[in-house]
């Protein structure tokens, strides 16, 4: 994983190195440990703020180059706004803003984790550390030359000065594994499709065995025997054979039903015979963002030894317009026995998910299932790129996802389901069609998936707008965002660990 910025915790008494980052509120007030560290330079802050019209608003930053009286390269003052209004996601943002000040040639950065009211809690300092690592991630392994103005590689040590070292380290330990999972998901999404095809994706998923995850790879022969005709129908047009990967983490009580996460893994999507336009087709290397999230999540759960039984399942295919590709008008039989008329071969992700959802439902009888898929452009028409679409047959599960989405900043917005929408995907030749009309496209896709979950509590997250190419934020400058890892890890931690 690309993670050259190292983050650690030090006591307030440590001598600042490199760039120093401190915090002030909307009254420009500094905390006592911050004033002590700055010495005479503390008086510069108000003068510089007046000159720069800096008012300490949340997320704003004031740069002071080489302040006198303290041996640092520069001083960055980050505004917190009203301290009483701060939430966890604000500290993530502050860490990201601090990391954004790093550039080649800067070898060290020190952050004093103190608000004007006093020392930040261990959880807040840990959130800053998470924000630093997430922002510092870059994917540039295929660049052999740098253009003028492009940032080179970062090689920096970030020290977060805290009042209680033990509390900060304890709070950060599980979060560090979650960050590793996010970075793993980003790496997978960012890889080019000639490197990350289904067999290679499956091979990388097997690396989780080192953490104690049981990983089973189903090849074409195994999936044919299981009757996964919907998934295999998508894969048949590619020279790259499809795969399904089943990952199991057994950290809970023996015999406890697992929680389950299913990911769409279309490693490249041309649209098949219903071929897409050429413009921006290169982005379809990211059509496996759901599968990437599931692998990153399983890494996070296993690495922190989560006390839960969890299943991660991903269907991996390429959707190509070969002479052997499935055609509009074909009818395939899914593992469930239900038949599907293919109307549009570019509505392929739901076919992949259908068989994997059914497999997990019947083999593991999970407490709940959450699937993630870059499924429809329609969800971006509805929600843009700020929220993922949430569809669910279970109010409790949906409410929990909304709550942890607000906590982590990986937000979801619940969309409707209802039998009225089924009319759009009823077929006169088979049990169902794989797509309906243009109207309500993300809803009819979810209605399709619901036919393969039986009575299992289930949620579908349409992450087409959030997993790839989403707007850059304080904690993500990557094309592949790793969306969903933090959301679902929090869901498990808050509600399902014993």
N, C-alpha and C positions, 0 to 999 in steps of 0.2 A: 504493500500500500504506500502511496505517496504521502508522506507525513514527516517532512523534514524539520518542522518547527516543534521543538520539545518544550513541554509545559511542566512546571513543578511549583511547589509551594515553599516559601521561606518565611521567617518571622519578620515582624515589622522592623526589627533592629538591623536587618541585612542592609548593606550599602547598595543603593540603586546602581544599576549598570545600564549603559546604552541609552535607550529612550525610557523616560519615566512617564507613566500614565497615572493620573490621579482623578478624583471625582469631586464635583461641587454641586450644590443644589441650585434652584432658581433664584436664590439670594446671593449666590457666589460664595457661600460658606464652605470652608474646608474642615475636615475632621482633625482632631488633635494629633494623631500619629502622622497624618499627611503634613501638617504644619511643621512638625518636628523634623521630618525628613527633608522638607524644602528649606528649612532655616530662613535666611534672609530672602530667598527667592519667593517665599510665599506672598510677599507684598507686591510682586510683579503681576500676580494673577489679575487683581482688580484693575490695575492700570492697563494691562494688555486687553482685558475684556472691554473696557471703555473704548479703546482704540478700534477694536474689531467688532464692536456691537454684539459681543457674546453675552447671552443672558442666562446661560445654564439650562436651557430647555433640554428635555430628555433626548439624548442621542446627538446633540450638537457637540462640536469639538473646537477647542482653542489650541493652536500650536504656538509654542514659544521656543525659538531656536536658541540653543546654548545659553540658558539663563545663568547670570553671574551668581557666584556663591555656592554652586553645587556642580560636581563633576559628572555631568550627563550630557549626551549629545543634544537632546531636546526634551522639552516638557510638553506633554499633551494633557489638557484638562478636558474631561468629558462631563457634560451636564447630565444630571439625573432627573431634572425637574423636581416636583414635589416628592420627597422621600416616602411619604405615606402612601403614595399612589403606585409604588414600584411592585412589579410582579416578576415571577421567575423569568419569563421571556425577555424582560428588560435587561436582566443581567447577561443573558445569552447575547443580546444585541450589543451590550457594552463590550463584551469580550471580542465580538466580531469587529467592532469599530477600532478597538485597540490593535488587533491583528492587521487591520487594513493600513496601519501606519508602518508596517514592516516593508522593507524593500532590500534588494541585494546591497550588501555592504553594512547592513545593520546586523550585528551579531547577538545583541541582547536587548531585551525589553523587560522592564519591571513595572508591574501593576500593583498599586497599593489598594487592597480591597477594603476600603473604608468609605462610608458615606459620612456626611457632615454630622450625623447623629452618633457616630461611633462605628465600631468594627462590624463588618458584614458577617452574617452567619456563614457557617461552613457550606451550606447548600448554595448560598449566593455566590461565594467564591468558586465553588465547583462549577456553577453555571457559567461564570466568566471564563473558566478554563475550557469548558466545552465550546463556547462561542469562539475562542481563539483558535482551537484546533479545526473547527468546521470552516472558518473563514480562510484559514491558511492553506487549505487543500488546493492543489493545482494538478491538472492532468496535461502534461506536456511531453510525455515520454517519446513521442514520435517526432519531435522537433529537433533537428540537428543544428539549426542555425537560428539565432534570434535577430529579428528585425529591430531597427532603431526604435527606441521607445518601449519595447517589450520588456517586461520584468524578467530578470533571470531567476535562477533557483534561489529559494529562501533557505538559509541555514542559520536559524536563530534559536537561542534559548530564551524562553519566556518564564520569568519568575513572578509568581503572584504572592505578594506579601500579605500575610494574614495574622490575626491575633491568636488563633487557636489552630496550630498545625494539624493536630490529630483529627479535629473535627472536619477540616477541609479535605484532608486526604481520605478520610472515611467516606465523605459525601461524594468525592470524585471517583472513587474506585469503580463502582458499577457504571457510572456515566462514561468513564473512559472506554469501557467495552462497547457501550452503545455507539459512541463516536466511531470506534473501529468498524462497527456494523454499517454505519452510514457511509463511511469512506469506501468500504467494500462494495456497497450498492452503487455508489457513484462511479467507481472504477469499472464495474460491469457495464453500466449504461454508456459510459464514455468510449469504451473500446470500439474499434471499427468492426464492421460485420465480417470482413474477411479473416479477422483474428478470432472473434467470438461467435462461432456458429454453434448449433445445438450440441454437438459432441464435446466441443471444447468447454462450453458453458457447464455441461454436466460434469466434466472432469474437474473444473474449478470448485464446483459444489462439493466434490468428494474430499476436498481439503478440510472440511469441517470434521472429518473423522478424527483429526488430531485433537479436537476439543472434546471428544467423547460422543459426538453425534453419530447415530447409526444412519448411513446413507445407502440407499438402494437406487440403482439406475436401471430403468426399464428401457430396453431397446425395442426396435420395431417388432421383432419376433414375439417378445413378451407382451407388448401392447396389442398385437394382433390376437394373441391367445385370449387376452382379457376382453376383446371386443371393442377396443377404443377406436371405432370407425370414424368418429367426428374429428378427433385429433389427427389421425393418420390421413384423413382426406385432405387436410390442409397441407400436411408435410409431403404428400406424394408428388408434388410438382418440382421438388428441389432435389439436387444431387446430394445435398446434405441430409442425412436421415434424422428423423425426429427422435426425441428422447423425453421421458418423464423421470423426474428425480423425486424420491420420497425421503425426507429427512426427519429423523425422530430424536428428540431430546427427552430423556426420561429422568427428570429431576424431581418429580413429585412422588407421591406414594404409589407403591406398586398396585396396579389395578385401577387407579384413578383414570377416569376418562380424560383424554387430552383436549387441549385447545388446538385449533387448526388454522393454518394460513395457506392460501393457495395463490399462486402468481401466474399471470399470463407471460409467456416467454417466447414471443415471436422475434427471433434474433434479427430478421430483416423482413419487411413487409412491402412487397411491390404492389400488393392488391390482387396478385394472381391474374387469372384471365380477365377479371374486372379491374384492369391495371390502373394504377394511380397516374396522375399527371407527373411530368418530370420535375416540375418546380418543387424544390424542398424535399424530394424523395429521400435524400441522404439522411434526413432526420428519422427515417423509419428504422435506423439501427437502434433507436431507443425504445422500440415497441416491446421490449422485454423488461421495462421498468418495474412491473409488478413482480416478476420472478426475481429480479435483482434485489428488491426490497425483502422478499421472503428469505433469500440466502443471507442478507445482512442481518435480518432479525434473528434468524437461527444462530448466527455467530454470536450476537449480543447475548442471547439467552444462555447459550452454552458457556461462553467465556466468563460470565458472572455467576455461573452455577445456579441459575434460576430454579426455585423450588416449585416446578410445574412440569407436567408432561405436555410436550408440544410436538405437533406435526407440521412440517413445512413441505408443501408439494408444488412442483412447478412443471408445466408442460412446455417443451422446447421444440420449436419448429422454425423453418423458413417458409414463407409464402411466395412462391415463384411461378411464373407463367410458362412452365415447360409444356411440352407436348403431352406429358403424362399428368398434367395438373387437373384438378377437378373443375367442372364446368358449371356455369349457371344452368339449373335444370336437373343436375345430379341429385340423387337421394342417397343419403348415408345413414347408417344405423349406429347410434351412439351406444356406449357401454350399458346405458340404462335400458336399452331395447327400444327406446323411442326413436322414430325416424325423422329425419330433417331434410327438407327440400332446400337446396342451395339456390338462393335467388341472386346473391352478390358474393363473389369469392373474396371481396375485401371486408366482409363481415366475418372474419376468420377467428378473431380472438375468443369470441363466445363459444365457438366450436371446440377450441382447445380446452377452455375452462370447463365445458360441459362434462367431458369425460373425467377430468381430474377431480372436479367437485363430486361426481358420483362415486368415484373410486374411494375418496377419503370418507365420504358419508357412510358407505357400506363396510369398509374395512376397519375403520377406527371408531365409529359412533361418537364423534367429538361432542364436547359441551357446546361448542359453537364453531362456526367457520367464518373467516373473513377472507374474501378474495380481493386482490388488487389487480387492476388492469388498465393499461392505456387504451381504453376500449373505444371511445367515440369522440369525434370532433364536436358532436352536439353538446357534450357537457361543457365545452369551452364557450360555446355560444351562450349557454345558460349562466355559467358561473365565472367565466374568464379564467385566469390562472392563479387566483388567490385561494380558492377552495376546491377540494375534491368533492365529487358527487357521492353522496351516501344513500344507498338503497338497502332496506332491511325488512325482514319479516318478523323482527323482534324488537319491541320498543325499548326494553331494558338495555340490550346491546347497543342499539342506536344512540340512546341517551349517554351511555358511557363513552362511546366514541366521540360524540360532540364535546363532552366535558374534557377529555384528555387532549382533544384537538385544540381547544382554547388554551389549555395549560402549556402545551409544547409549541404552539404556533403553527402546527401542521393541521390546519383547520378543515373541517368537513361540513357540508350543508346537506341536510336530509331532503331527498326528492321523493316524489310519490310512487307508489306501486298500486295496482288495482286490476281486477279482472277485466275491466273495460278495455284496457290496453292489449289484452291477449288477442282480441279480434284482429289486430294488425299482423300478428304472426301465425295465425291459423292458416293451414295449407289445405287445398283441395286434393292434393296428391300424397301428402305425408302427414305425420302428426303435427308438424309445425314447419314454418319457414325460418330461415336464419336471419331475416331482416324484415322490417315493416316499411311503412312510408317514411318520408323525410321528417314529418312532424313527430316530436317526442322520441327522437331516435335513441337517446340515452336511456329512456324509460323502457322502451320495448326491448332493448338489449338486456336490461336487468330482469324484465319479465321472462325473457328466454332463459336466463341463468337460473331463475327461481324454480324452473321445472326440473332441475337436476340436484336439488338440495333436500328433497323429501320434506320431513318435518324438523330438520335440524335448524336451530337458531342460526341465522346467517346474515351477513352484511356484505354488500358489494361496494367497493370503492373504485369509482371511475377516476383515475389519476392522469388522464390524458393531458390536462393542463398544468399539472404540478410536478410530474416526474422528470420531464425533460424540457429544455428550452424555456423554462419559466423565468420571470424577471429575476435578476440578481438581487440579493438581499445582503444585509449586514453579516449574515452567517453562511451565505452560499454565493460563491462566484463561479460555480461550476455549471456546465450545460446540463449534466446529469445531477439532480439535486439529492438523490437518496431519500426522497419523500416516502414516509410511511414507517421507516424503521423506528424513529423516536416515538411516533404516535402509538404504534402497536406494542412496543416495549413497555411504554407507560401503562397501556391498557392491562397488560399482563401483570405488571408489578402492583398496580393499585387494586385489582379486582380478583385475580385468579391464582396468585401464589398462596400456598398454605402457610 
